[in-house]
Amino acid sequence: MQRSVIFGFCAILGGCSTIGLGDLFTDYASQMTPVRQAINSNDLAQAQQLLPTNGPSHSNYLLNQLEQARLNNLSNQYDTAQPYYEAVYQQMEIKRQAAKVQLSAGLEQSNALLTNDSVIAYTPAPYEMSMLHSYKALGYVLKNDVEGALVEVRRANKVQTDVLTANQDDIDASVKEAQKHYPSMDDVIKNVKNGYQNAFTFYLSGLLYQSNKQFDDAYIDYKKALEINPDNAYLQQDVLYLAKKQGFDQDFVEYKKRFGEPTKQADNSGDVVVLIEQGLVPEKDEFVLRLPIYTSGGDARFYSLAMPVYKDNAFVPAINEIRIAAHVLPLSPLVRLEALAAKTLEEQTPARVSRQILRLVAKEKVRAELARSGGDVGNILANIYNLASEQADTRSWLTLPNQISVARTQLSAGDHVLTFGAHNSINFTVSKQGLTLIYLTSINNYFNSHVVQL
């Protein structure tokens, strides 16, 4: 009898074919900690060696592709990164085939009831998909392929538009109910209204449209970015300038009342846009949630559920301004990805809590059956397995930056030097009536820069 119990127990483990044993007992954030430490130490080669690699059938496969692509970006291997991003995009398009998704998702949900949410195939959140397309666009920008970049920013913006048009009323009500049992993440979320609107993607598309002389399209996307981030002074100036330039008189009058006079454009000058990403998006932590589960006899028993949560306070950037000659330009945030990640998690809370409760009930039934048929051996095996496998799903794209900020100014045509923090100065050239993009990345000891004439 005990031998059959052990075989049955092993069958449970064998059914979790979408993950390895290491994934079952070690959460994703913990697995990625050495990778993030290597990035912080500016050891990208070590980070790539430490990154977990998984096959297409693994539940973390798409997430692994995103992490690999981002590490290639940080290593200036943009051509190598693009196929990883494209593979994720194509897989997400395939997932639109509802019948196949429902079948595979049903099997994954069944396995999840006996293990944890990590066996469910990872689906990138909307904010992660918008960043995927933004990074693909930047890859094209660095090759001076504006048309290719515009294809990607349209895809990035479509991700947000599609989610925005969905009805969120019922979700919002469920979130409020579930959050009664959950620790507050307001310190990280702050004033972010949802987990998918990303002003950075709209701003990037506005820049590309502007460089391509599609000023009406640029104006539309700058306005969308401003709606998400209304306090950004650079966005205010962008919509003021284009409203006047394109003859949107009613808009211009309204914006002028709100933001004042637009900055005058000098003839012998060009625009310089500095985009800087700082830090790494935070890891999810584990929160133990105690909920009552009622037995068939009506008795309430309290059980502990492992749930993911963001416990850290909001990120404080190390660099808040840049200097170009006598110009000191404050950096203004376009997007705080930590806030989008935390808001996304908050919106997912009702479904997560429901799955956890169903999982707890299923595991308890298995334990009771093993105890009945296998006595102490079955009971001990089941209890050990339940305790070990009850872990929070801490998966997310963990090589993303924490925050992306912008500074924009006009400079006279010619050579200039940009300095900030303790980093080396950056030499660049401004062309008359041109648009110069300087893209910077600062992650602890890691630093990278790109200068592109758009």
C-alpha positions, 0 to 999 in steps of 0.5 A: 500500500505504501509503495503505491502511495509513493508511486502516486506521489511521484505521478503528481510530480511527473504531471508538472511537465511545464516546470522543473523540480528547481522551479517547483521549490524555488521561486523565479525572483530568487532564481534571477537574483544572481543575474540582477546582481551581475548586471548591477556589477556591470558583468553582463557576460556573467549575467548571461551565463547565470540566466536560466534557459528553458525549452518551448514547453517550459512555463517560463519560456516566453519570459526567458526570451524577454530576459535574454533579449534585454541582456543582449540589448544591455550588451549592445547586441541589438541585432541578436536581441531582435529575434528573441523579441520577435519570437515572443510577439509571434507566440503571443499572436498565436495565443489569439487562437482561442481553441488552442489556448483554452485546451492548454490553459485548462491543463495548466490550471489543473496542474496548478491546483496541485502545485502553484501558479508557476506551472501556468505558462507565463503571459507577458503583461501589457506593460511588458509587451509595450516595452518589448515593442519599444525596445524593438523600435530602439533597435531599428532606431540605432540602425537608422531604420525609422520606418521599421521603428514606427511599425514597432511603436504602433504595435506598442501603442496598440497594446495599450489601446486594446486593453484600454477599450476593455471593460474594467468596471467589474475587475476594479470592484473585484480588486477592491474586495480582494485588496481588503486581505492584501498589504497595500502597494500604494507607496509603489503605485502612487497615482498610477491609474492602471497597469498598462498605460505607458507614456514612454511608448507614446513619447518615443512614437511621437519623436519618431513621427516628428523626425519623419515629418509626420507632425500630426501623428507626433502631436497625437502621441505627445498628447496621449503621453501628456494625458498619462503624465500631465505634470511633465513640463517637456511634454507640455512644451511639445504639445504647445509647439506642435499645436501652434505649428500645425494650426490647432488653434483651439488646442493651442489656446487651451494649452497656452492657458494651462502651460504658458507660452511655448519656447521659441525655436531658434533658427541656427539650433536643433532639438536634443532629447535625452532619455535615461533609464535607471535601476531595475524593476523590483522583484516580487516578494512573498506575502502570507495570506491567512484565509478561512476555508470551510469544511464539509461539516461547516467548520472554519479552518484558517490556512496560509496562502503564499501570494506575490506582493511588492513590499519596497518603497518607490524607487529614488533615482540617483540621477535627477539632472543633466548638464550641457555647457551652462544648461542644467536640465532636470530629468522628468519621469515618463514612466515608472515601470515599478508602478505599472508592475505593482498595479498589474499585480493588484489588478490580478489579485482576485484571480490569484486569490481564487486559484490559491483557494481552489489549490488549497482545497485540492491539496487538502483532499489529496492529503486526506486521501493519501493519509487514508490509503497510506497512513502516516507515510502518505500523510507525511509525504503529502504534508512535506510536498504541500509545504514545499510547493506552496510558494508565491508566483514571483515571475515578471520581466526582471531585467527591465529598468525601474524608471525612464525619464526625459530631458529636452532642450534646444542647442546651437548647431555644433559640438556639445558635451553632456555630463551627469552624475559620476559618469564619463562625459558624452560628446555629441553634435547638433545639426541645424533644425535636426533632432538628436536622441541620446539614450542612456542606461544607468543601473548601479555600476552599469552604464551605457549610452547611444547617440542617434541623429533622427 
